[in-house]
Amino acid sequence: MYRLKYDPAAEAVHEAMPAIASEPLTLALGAACHDPVVATEPYGEDDGVVRMIVTDRAFAVLLVGHALKTLKVLQVTYLG
C-alpha cells in the first residue's frame, strides 16, 4: 500500500471542493494507494511516475514514488 501526501495548495483545493466533487476524488485516491498504475492514467508520456486521476468534476496530478511507496498529490483542479 502506498502512503498519500499532499502539496499544501492541492490539499486546500481538495478540502474546499463540494462533496459531490470531493468524494469521488477521495475514493479514487484511496484506490490509487492500493495500485497506483491501475487506478490512474498516464500524465503525458507513460513513465509510471507522473500519473493523473480524472473524475467527472475534478482531476489530480500525482507523483508516484515506487521506492518509498508514496503518492504525492501535486495538483487538484476542480472542474465545477
C-alpha positions in Angstrom: 0.0 0.0 0.0 1.2 3.5 -0.9 1.2 6.4 1.5 -0.7 9.5 0.4 0.9 13.0 0.7 -0.4 16.4 -0.5 1.1 19.6 -1.7 -0.4 22.2 0.6 -2.1 24.1 -2.3 -3.6 20.8 -3.7 -4.9 19.9 -0.3 -6.5 23.3 0.1 -8.3 22.9 -3.2 -9.5 19.3 -2.4 -10.8 20.4 1.0 -12.7 23.4 -0.5 -14.5 21.4 -3.1 -18.1 20.5 -2.6 -18.8 16.9 -1.5 -20.3 15.9 -4.9 -16.8 16.5 -6.4 -14.6 15.7 -3.4 -16.0 12.3 -2.5 -15.3 10.6 -5.9 -11.8 12.1 -5.9 -11.2 10.8 -2.4 -12.3 7.3 -3.4 -10.1 7.3 -6.5 -7.1 8.4 -4.4 -7.8 5.6 -2.0 -7.8 3.1 -4.9 -4.6 4.6 -6.1 -3.0 3.9 -2.8 -3.6 0.2 -3.4 -2.4 0.1 -7.0 -1.3 3.5 -8.5 -0.7 2.3 -12.0 -4.1 0.5 -12.4 -6.1 3.2 -10.7 -4.6 6.2 -12.5 -3.9 7.3 -16.1 -0.6 8.5 -17.6 0.0 12.2 -17.5 1.7 12.9 -20.8 4.3 10.2 -21.6 3.6 7.0 -19.6 6.7 6.9 -17.4 4.8 5.2 -14.4 5.9 8.2 -12.2 3.6 11.1 -13.1 0.0 10.0 -13.2 -3.4 11.5 -13.0 -6.9 10.7 -11.7 -9.8 12.1 -13.6 -13.4 12.2 -12.2 -16.5 13.9 -13.6 -15.8 17.1 -11.6 -12.1 17.1 -10.8 -8.7 15.8 -11.7 -5.5 15.3 -9.7 -1.9 15.0 -10.8 0.2 12.6 -8.8 3.9 11.8 -8.4 4.4 8.1 -7.7 7.4 7.2 -5.6 7.7 3.5 -6.1 10.9 3.0 -4.0 9.3 4.6 -0.9 5.7 3.7 -1.8 4.4 7.2 -1.7 1.8 9.1 -3.8 2.2 12.9 -3.7 -0.8 14.9 -4.9 0.9 17.7 -6.8 -2.3 19.5 -8.2 -6.0 19.2 -7.8 -8.3 21.0 -10.2 -12.0 21.4 -9.6 -13.9 21.4 -12.9 -17.1 22.7 -11.4 
